[in-house]
Amino acid sequence: MDFKCLFCPCVFACQFDLDLHLERFGNVAHLQLWECVHLLLEEDGFEAGVDNHGEGGRRGSRAYRDRVRACRDLLSGDGNG
């Protein structure tokens, strides 16, 4: 049996894991946090030289850098979520 989060694409193998996931999000919109986690995984992989498919020309844009910064703030607990 799978335990699907109602707020984002995440699926868990047991209720306990789903409960931990829900507890972690607090007041942050799940989909926003999920997108930030994946954006930063790709960004950090690109910077480390292990992921070169990335965002193409958008990577250097100010809007992209602002989004990366906002995601880092959100995940570090400095966001307003």
MMTF fields as JSON, N, C-alpha, C and O atoms, coordinates in Angstrom:
{
  "mmtfVersion": "1.0.0",
  "mmtfProducer": "UNKNOWN",
  "numBonds": 323,
  "numAtoms": 324,
  "numGroups": 81,
  "numChains": 1,
  "numModels": 1,
  "chainsPerModel": [1],
  "groupsPerChain": [81],
  "chainIdList": ["A"],
  "bondAtomList": [4, 2, 8, 6, 12, 10, 16, 14, 20, 18, 24, 22, 28, 26, 32, 30, 36, 34, 40, 38, 44, 42, 48, 46, 52, 50, 56, 54, 60, 58, 64, 62, 68, 66, 72, 70, 76, 74, 80, 78, 84, 82, 88, 86, 92, 90, 96, 94, 100, 98, 104, 102, 108, 106, 112, 110, 116, 114, 120, 118, 124, 122, 128, 126, 132, 130, 136, 134, 140, 138, 144, 142, 148, 146, 152, 150, 156, 154, 160, 158, 164, 162, 168, 166, 172, 170, 176, 174, 180, 178, 184, 182, 188, 186, 192, 190, 196, 194, 200, 198, 204, 202, 208, 206, 212, 210, 216, 214, 220, 218, 224, 222, 228, 226, 232, 230, 236, 234, 240, 238, 244, 242, 248, 246, 252, 250, 256, 254, 260, 258, 264, 262, 268, 266, 272, 270, 276, 274, 280, 278, 284, 282, 288, 286, 292, 290, 296, 294, 300, 298, 304, 302, 308, 306, 312, 310, 316, 314, 320, 318],
  "bondOrderList": [1, 1, 1, 1, 1, 1, 1, 1, 1, 1, 1, 1, 1, 1, 1, 1, 1, 1, 1, 1, 1, 1, 1, 1, 1, 1, 1, 1, 1, 1, 1, 1, 1, 1, 1, 1, 1, 1, 1, 1, 1, 1, 1, 1, 1, 1, 1, 1, 1, 1, 1, 1, 1, 1, 1, 1, 1, 1, 1, 1, 1, 1, 1, 1, 1, 1, 1, 1, 1, 1, 1, 1, 1, 1, 1, 1, 1, 1, 1, 1],
  "groupList": [{"groupName": "MET", "atomNameList": ["N", "CA", "C", "O"], "elementList": ["N", "C", "C", "O"], "formalChargeList": [0, 0, 0, 0], "bondAtomList": [1, 0, 2, 1, 3, 2], "bondOrderList": [1, 1, 2], "singleLetterCode": "M", "chemCompType": "L-PEPTIDE LINKING"}, {"groupName": "ASP", "atomNameList": ["N", "CA", "C", "O"], "elementList": ["N", "C", "C", "O"], "formalChargeList": [0, 0, 0, 0], "bondAtomList": [1, 0, 2, 1, 3, 2], "bondOrderList": [1, 1, 2], "singleLetterCode": "D", "chemCompType": "L-PEPTIDE LINKING"}, {"groupName": "PHE", "atomNameList": ["N", "CA", "C", "O"], "elementList": ["N", "C", "C", "O"], "formalChargeList": [0, 0, 0, 0], "bondAtomList": [1, 0, 2, 1, 3, 2], "bondOrderList": [1, 1, 2], "singleLetterCode": "F", "chemCompType": "L-PEPTIDE LINKING"}, {"groupName": "LYS", "atomNameList": ["N", "CA", "C", "O"], "elementList": ["N", "C", "C", "O"], "formalChargeList": [0, 0, 0, 0], "bondAtomList": [1, 0, 2, 1, 3, 2], "bondOrderList": [1, 1, 2], "singleLetterCode": "K", "chemCompType": "L-PEPTIDE LINKING"}, {"groupName": "CYS", "atomNameList": ["N", "CA", "C", "O"], "elementList": ["N", "C", "C", "O"], "formalChargeList": [0, 0, 0, 0], "bondAtomList": [1, 0, 2, 1, 3, 2], "bondOrderList": [1, 1, 2], "singleLetterCode": "C", "chemCompType": "L-PEPTIDE LINKING"}, {"groupName": "LEU", "atomNameList": ["N", "CA", "C", "O"], "elementList": ["N", "C", "C", "O"], "formalChargeList": [0, 0, 0, 0], "bondAtomList": [1, 0, 2, 1, 3, 2], "bondOrderList": [1, 1, 2], "singleLetterCode": "L", "chemCompType": "L-PEPTIDE LINKING"}, {"groupName": "PRO", "atomNameList": ["N", "CA", "C", "O"], "elementList": ["N", "C", "C", "O"], "formalChargeList": [0, 0, 0, 0], "bondAtomList": [1, 0, 2, 1, 3, 2], "bondOrderList": [1, 1, 2], "singleLetterCode": "P", "chemCompType": "L-PEPTIDE LINKING"}, {"groupName": "VAL", "atomNameList": ["N", "CA", "C", "O"], "elementList": ["N", "C", "C", "O"], "formalChargeList": [0, 0, 0, 0], "bondAtomList": [1, 0, 2, 1, 3, 2], "bondOrderList": [1, 1, 2], "singleLetterCode": "V", "chemCompType": "L-PEPTIDE LINKING"}, {"groupName": "ALA", "atomNameList": ["N", "CA", "C", "O"], "elementList": ["N", "C", "C", "O"], "formalChargeList": [0, 0, 0, 0], "bondAtomList": [1, 0, 2, 1, 3, 2], "bondOrderList": [1, 1, 2], "singleLetterCode": "A", "chemCompType": "L-PEPTIDE LINKING"}, {"groupName": "GLN", "atomNameList": ["N", "CA", "C", "O"], "elementList": ["N", "C", "C", "O"], "formalChargeList": [0, 0, 0, 0], "bondAtomList": [1, 0, 2, 1, 3, 2], "bondOrderList": [1, 1, 2], "singleLetterCode": "Q", "chemCompType": "L-PEPTIDE LINKING"}, {"groupName": "HIS", "atomNameList": ["N", "CA", "C", "O"], "elementList": ["N", "C", "C", "O"], "formalChargeList": [0, 0, 0, 0], "bondAtomList": [1, 0, 2, 1, 3, 2], "bondOrderList": [1, 1, 2], "singleLetterCode": "H", "chemCompType": "L-PEPTIDE LINKING"}, {"groupName": "GLU", "atomNameList": ["N", "CA", "C", "O"], "elementList": ["N", "C", "C", "O"], "formalChargeList": [0, 0, 0, 0], "bondAtomList": [1, 0, 2, 1, 3, 2], "bondOrderList": [1, 1, 2], "singleLetterCode": "E", "chemCompType": "L-PEPTIDE LINKING"}, {"groupName": "ARG", "atomNameList": ["N", "CA", "C", "O"], "elementList": ["N", "C", "C", "O"], "formalChargeList": [0, 0, 0, 0], "bondAtomList": [1, 0, 2, 1, 3, 2], "bondOrderList": [1, 1, 2], "singleLetterCode": "R", "chemCompType": "L-PEPTIDE LINKING"}, {"groupName": "GLY", "atomNameList": ["N", "CA", "C", "O"], "elementList": ["N", "C", "C", "O"], "formalChargeList": [0, 0, 0, 0], "bondAtomList": [1, 0, 2, 1, 3, 2], "bondOrderList": [1, 1, 2], "singleLetterCode": "G", "chemCompType": "PEPTIDE LINKING"}, {"groupName": "ASN", "atomNameList": ["N", "CA", "C", "O"], "elementList": ["N", "C", "C", "O"], "formalChargeList": [0, 0, 0, 0], "bondAtomList": [1, 0, 2, 1, 3, 2], "bondOrderList": [1, 1, 2], "singleLetterCode": "N", "chemCompType": "L-PEPTIDE LINKING"}, {"groupName": "TRP", "atomNameList": ["N", "CA", "C", "O"], "elementList": ["N", "C", "C", "O"], "formalChargeList": [0, 0, 0, 0], "bondAtomList": [1, 0, 2, 1, 3, 2], "bondOrderList": [1, 1, 2], "singleLetterCode": "W", "chemCompType": "L-PEPTIDE LINKING"}, {"groupName": "SER", "atomNameList": ["N", "CA", "C", "O"], "elementList": ["N", "C", "C", "O"], "formalChargeList": [0, 0, 0, 0], "bondAtomList": [1, 0, 2, 1, 3, 2], "bondOrderList": [1, 1, 2], "singleLetterCode": "S", "chemCompType": "L-PEPTIDE LINKING"}, {"groupName": "TYR", "atomNameList": ["N", "CA", "C", "O"], "elementList": ["N", "C", "C", "O"], "formalChargeList": [0, 0, 0, 0], "bondAtomList": [1, 0, 2, 1, 3, 2], "bondOrderList": [1, 1, 2], "singleLetterCode": "Y", "chemCompType": "L-PEPTIDE LINKING"}],
  "groupTypeList": [0, 1, 2, 3, 4, 5, 2, 4, 6, 4, 7, 2, 8, 4, 9, 2, 1, 5, 1, 5, 10, 5, 11, 12, 2, 13, 14, 7, 8, 10, 5, 9, 5, 15, 11, 4, 7, 10, 5, 5, 5, 11, 11, 1, 13, 2, 11, 8, 13, 7, 1, 14, 10, 13, 11, 13, 13, 12, 12, 13, 16, 12, 8, 17, 12, 1, 12, 7, 12, 8, 4, 12, 1, 5, 5, 16, 13, 1, 13, 14, 13],
  "groupIdList": [1, 2, 3, 4, 5, 6, 7, 8, 9, 10, 11, 12, 13, 14, 15, 16, 17, 18, 19, 20, 21, 22, 23, 24, 25, 26, 27, 28, 29, 30, 31, 32, 33, 34, 35, 36, 37, 38, 39, 40, 41, 42, 43, 44, 45, 46, 47, 48, 49, 50, 51, 52, 53, 54, 55, 56, 57, 58, 59, 60, 61, 62, 63, 64, 65, 66, 67, 68, 69, 70, 71, 72, 73, 74, 75, 76, 77, 78, 79, 80, 81],
  "secStructList": [7, 7, 3, 3, 7, 1, 1, 1, 1, 7, 3, 3, 1, 1, 2, 2, 2, 2, 2, 2, 2, 2, 2, 2, 2, 6, 6, 1, 7, 2, 2, 2, 2, 2, 2, 2, 2, 2, 2, 2, 2, 2, 2, 2, 2, 2, 2, 2, 6, 1, 7, 7, 1, 1, 7, 4, 4, 4, 4, 4, 1, 2, 2, 2, 2, 2, 2, 2, 2, 2, 2, 2, 2, 2, 2, 2, 6, 7, 1, 7, 7],
  "xCoordList": [0.846, 0.0, 0.893, 1.867, 0.556, 1.288, 0.546, -0.681, 1.315, 0.756, 1.144, 2.279, 0.198, 0.43, 0.151, -0.872, 1.066, 0.84, -0.223, -0.177, -1.156, -2.223, -1.769, -2.488, -0.586, -0.143, 1.008, 1.343, 1.624, 2.749, 2.864, 2.103, 3.793, 3.904, 4.508, 4.614, 4.894, 5.579, 4.667, 3.488, 5.241, 4.555, 5.477, 6.687, 4.901, 5.682, 5.218, 4.091, 6.094, 5.799, 5.01, 4.382, 5.03, 4.301, 3.773, 4.256, 2.789, 2.16, 3.159, 3.098, 4.071, 5.07, 5.897, 6.115, 6.362, 7.153, 6.325, 6.826, 5.072, 4.194, 4.01, 4.046, 3.818, 3.65, 4.896, 4.777, 6.088, 7.328, 7.417, 7.817, 7.045, 7.037, 6.097, 6.47, 4.898, 3.914, 4.384, 4.162, 5.025, 5.549, 6.658, 6.744, 7.488, 8.622, 8.178, 8.85, 7.049, 6.643, 6.127, 6.232, 5.587, 5.066, 4.047, 3.083, 4.242, 3.31, 3.686, 3.032, 4.727, 5.19, 4.316, 3.952, 3.993, 3.249, 4.096, 5.237, 3.556, 4.321, 4.889, 6.061, 4.082, 4.559, 5.716, 6.67, 5.644, 6.728, 8.014, 9.078, 7.933, 9.118, 9.667, 10.88, 8.785, 9.196, 9.948, 10.997, 9.409, 10.076, 11.433, 12.394, 11.523, 12.802, 13.836, 14.999, 13.437, 14.371, 14.959, 16.171, 14.108, 14.587, 15.4, 16.384, 15.014, 15.792, 17.202, 18.181, 17.3, 18.612, 19.457, 20.68, 18.835, 19.601, 20.238, 21.405, 19.469, 20.008, 21.082, 22.122, 20.834, 21.79, 23.1, 24.179, 23.008, 24.22, 24.967, 26.198, 24.244, 24.877, 25.6, 26.698, 24.99, 25.619, 26.894, 27.937, 26.804, 27.977, 29.105, 30.278, 28.76, 29.772, 30.315, 31.277, 29.695, 30.159, 29.634, 30.141, 28.625, 28.095, 26.755, 26.232, 26.193, 24.909, 25.032, 25.088, 25.075, 25.271, 24.049, 24.14, 22.895, 21.718, 20.948, 20.424, 20.869, 20.36, 19.342, 18.502, 19.419, 18.428, 18.851, 18.166, 19.94, 20.369, 20.641, 21.316, 20.116, 20.351, 19.721, 20.146, 18.717, 18.063, 18.964, 18.773, 19.928, 20.774, 21.457, 21.618, 21.851, 22.55, 21.644, 22.132, 20.35, 19.454, 19.268, 19.42, 18.941, 18.711, 17.512, 17.544, 16.453, 15.259, 15.593, 15.109, 16.423, 16.817, 17.648, 17.411, 18.615, 19.441, 18.598, 18.833, 17.605, 16.702, 15.89, 15.657, 15.458, 14.68, 15.537, 15.082, 16.772, 17.689, 17.911, 17.88, 18.133, 18.35, 17.115, 17.242, 15.928, 14.692, 14.506, 14.05, 14.861, 14.752, 15.745, 15.407, 16.958, 17.942, 17.45, 17.591, 16.87, 16.32, 15.183, 15.118, 14.293, 13.154, 13.617, 13.114, 14.575, 15.024, 15.907, 16.048, 16.511, 17.345, 16.521, 17.035, 15.236, 14.36, 14.292, 13.669, 14.943, 14.934, 13.767, 13.543, 13.014, 11.899, 10.712, 10.723, 9.712, 8.518, 7.417, 6.297, 7.687, 6.671, 5.946, 5.07],
  "yCoordList": [-1.176, 0.0, 1.242, 1.31, 2.222, 3.481, 4.555, 4.542, 5.488, 6.604, 7.888, 8.352, 8.458, 9.621, 10.9, 11.029, 11.839, 13.167, 13.867, 13.817, 14.503, 15.206, 16.563, 17.188, 17.028, 18.375, 18.455, 19.543, 17.312, 17.303, 15.907, 15.014, 15.699, 14.41, 13.265, 12.149, 13.501, 12.481, 11.324, 11.513, 10.118, 8.889, 8.138, 8.079, 7.56, 6.884, 5.453, 5.101, 4.639, 3.222, 2.968, 1.918, 3.921, 3.71, 5.038, 6.113, 4.937, 6.106, 6.929, 8.159, 6.26, 6.951, 7.916, 9.063, 7.444, 8.302, 9.474, 10.596, 9.225, 10.306, 11.328, 12.533, 10.857, 11.772, 12.635, 13.828, 12.045, 12.819, 13.88, 15.016, 13.5, 14.414, 15.589, 16.742, 15.305, 16.355, 17.263, 18.473, 16.686, 17.471, 18.424, 19.556, 17.976, 18.769, 20.028, 21.057, 19.955, 21.07, 22.264, 23.389, 22.079, 23.208, 23.993, 23.419, 25.312, 26.174, 26.402, 27.186, 25.729, 25.925, 25.115, 23.972, 25.731, 25.003, 23.83, 24.022, 22.636, 21.434, 21.479, 21.161, 21.865, 21.845, 22.82, 22.519, 23.971, 24.956, 24.377, 24.52, 23.733, 23.153, 22.011, 21.887, 21.182, 20.057, 20.582, 20.05, 21.634, 22.211, 22.783, 22.643, 23.423, 23.99, 22.907, 23.063, 21.825, 20.728, 20.241, 20.055, 20.033, 19.506, 20.543, 20.187, 21.797, 22.849, 22.914, 23.004, 22.869, 22.976, 21.73, 21.831, 20.555, 19.346, 19.479, 19.132, 19.983, 20.165, 21.263, 21.1, 22.363, 23.478, 23.049, 23.334, 22.373, 21.927, 20.89, 20.873, 20.021, 19.04, 19.7, 19.283, 20.729, 21.471, 22.151, 22.067, 22.827, 23.523, 22.557, 22.919, 21.327, 20.325, 19.622, 18.859, 19.881, 19.273, 17.877, 17.186, 17.442, 16.091, 16.098, 15.033, 17.268, 17.371, 18.496, 19.666, 18.143, 19.184, 19.403, 20.134, 18.79, 19.017, 20.25, 20.977, 20.499, 21.712, 22.551, 22.034, 23.847, 24.803, 25.535, 26.469, 25.147, 25.792, 27.274, 27.663, 28.112, 29.544, 30.248, 31.346, 29.642, 30.273, 30.316, 31.16, 29.437, 29.338, 30.667, 30.991, 31.422, 32.669, 33.875, 34.965, 33.71, 34.855, 35.296, 34.509, 36.556, 37.085, 36.409, 36.114, 36.163, 35.52, 34.13, 33.739, 33.39, 32.056, 32.154, 31.405, 33.069, 33.228, 33.657, 33.206, 34.536, 34.954, 33.775, 33.652, 32.906, 31.734, 30.773, 30.236, 30.563, 29.694, 30.27, 29.534, 31.575, 32.227, 32.073, 31.771, 32.279, 32.143, 30.71, 30.485, 29.749, 28.347, 28.017, 27.306, 28.529, 28.287, 28.875, 28.25, 30.086, 30.705, 29.868, 29.647, 29.408, 28.61, 27.329, 26.97, 26.651, 25.375, 25.533, 24.603, 26.71, 26.926, 27.41, 27.542, 27.674, 28.134, 29.638, 30.168, 30.352, 31.802, 32.395, 33.606, 31.525, 32.026, 32.406, 32.235, 32.911, 33.362, 32.331, 32.638, 31.096, 30.088, 29.629, 28.772],
  "zCoordList": [0.0, 0.0, 0.0, 0.749, -0.842, -0.909, -0.127, -0.033, 0.434, 1.19, 0.458, 0.569, -0.289, -1.136, -0.374, 0.298, -0.486, 0.071, -0.773, -2.002, -0.128, -0.841, -1.375, -2.155, -0.965, -1.292, -2.284, -2.752, -2.616, -3.552, -4.168, -3.795, -5.098, -5.783, -4.956, -5.464, -3.736, -2.936, -2.553, -2.254, -2.568, -2.169, -1.217, -1.436, -0.154, 0.883, 1.071, 0.724, 1.62, 1.824, 3.093, 3.228, 4.037, 5.284, 5.833, 5.477, 6.692, 7.294, 8.104, 8.104, 8.787, 9.602, 8.747, 9.137, 7.567, 6.689, 6.171, 6.084, 5.83, 5.395, 6.513, 6.266, 7.725, 8.864, 9.079, 9.361, 8.947, 9.069, 7.976, 8.229, 6.783, 5.643, 5.91, 5.697, 6.369, 6.643, 7.777, 7.74, 8.773, 9.888, 9.42, 9.897, 8.507, 8.015, 7.285, 7.357, 6.584, 5.753, 6.535, 6.047, 7.697, 8.456, 7.665, 7.159, 7.547, 6.837, 5.375, 4.687, 4.895, 3.525, 2.568, 2.847, 1.444, 0.411, -0.072, -0.493, -0.015, -0.351, -1.754, -1.956, -2.723, -4.099, -4.278, -4.994, -3.645, -3.721, -3.143, -3.745, -2.0, -1.383, -2.226, -2.393, -2.755, -3.611, -4.828, -5.189, -5.467, -6.632, -6.255, -7.011, -5.097, -4.656, -4.391, -4.762, -3.762, -3.504, -4.816, -4.925, -5.81, -7.084, -7.861, -8.509, -7.807, -8.454, -7.871, -8.612, -6.555, -5.916, -6.13, -6.226, -6.206, -6.528, -7.903, -8.088, -8.872, -10.211, -10.229, -10.867, -9.539, -9.508, -8.849, -9.367, -7.717, -7.023, -7.838, -7.835, -8.539, -9.41, -10.564, -10.933, -11.14, -12.232, -11.746, -12.395, -10.596, -10.049, -9.716, -9.808, -9.328, -8.99, -10.234, -10.15, -11.391, -12.629, -12.892, -13.776, -12.142, -12.344, -13.07, -13.399, -13.326, -14.016, -15.022, -14.646, -16.318, -17.311, -18.193, -19.18, -17.868, -18.714, -18.278, -19.122, -17.0, -16.373, -17.097, -17.833, -16.887, -17.351, -18.623, -19.039, -19.244, -20.474, -20.279, -19.326, -21.185, -21.15, -19.967, -19.61, -19.349, -18.204, -16.983, -16.107, -16.908, -15.719, -15.387, -14.21, -16.373, -16.127, -15.939, -15.638, -16.106, -16.013, -14.565, -13.631, -14.407, -13.055, -12.392, -11.197, -13.17, -12.617, -12.073, -11.011, -12.807, -12.347, -11.067, -10.119, -11.032, -9.832, -8.64, -7.519, -8.877, -7.795, -7.278, -6.076, -8.193, -7.784, -6.959, -5.95, -7.395, -6.64, -5.239, -4.252, -5.151, -3.849, -2.956, -1.769, -3.519, -2.742, -2.253, -1.132, -3.093, -2.683, -1.573, -0.627, -1.685, -0.624, 0.699, 1.751, 0.642, 1.857, 2.431, 3.64, 1.57, 2.031, 2.723, 3.787, 2.108, 2.674, 3.886, 4.681, 4.038, 5.215, 6.404, 7.515, 6.161, 7.23, 7.339, 8.259, 6.385, 6.414, 5.626, 5.656, 4.912, 4.11, 4.961, 6.181, 4.324, 5.023, 4.998, 5.405, 4.53, 4.321, 5.492, 5.379]
}
